[in-house]
Amino acid sequence: MAAQQSDTPAPLQLDHYLPYLINRAGVSLAMRFSATLRQAGITLQDWRVLAALREKNGQRLTELAQRTSIEVSTLSRLVGGLETAGMVSRGRDSDDARAIAIRLTPAGEAATATLTPAAQQLEGVAVAGLSAAEIAQLKVLLERIYANLAEMPAADDSAADTAK
């Protein structure tokens, strides 16, 4: 006789719950890198902006927000602070004179170039013991998870509030 299947889901085991594991690793990485960034006088969010601009300089705010996963109004304030610090500048977009593009200044380029080796070293520590193929596969899988979640409709905060 076959065993009956229960309609009751198995209890959640936090140590095997993917969102928890991803967050735990991310928080650990962020805490360690933030200590390095503090010495340079910037925050982790500042770093994400600078690194994204080093990769592709001259981005519009909306493009930069998407690339860094930072909400546009928050990003606007961050860019303002980085501009005041002399790390970035705002100017007309070369493709569309009506649009504003954010660019690294020489000081921003220098800071990013100085911090990049520390970022790469931390990544190396995080993936120690994994093969190059495993690292590549992990990155592909994380990108796929991100894409899956990006396709999900945004949660409606008002519906969540009424459910409480």
Order of alpha helices (4+ residues) and beta strands (2+ residues): alpha-alpha-beta-alpha-alpha-beta-beta-alpha-alpha-alpha
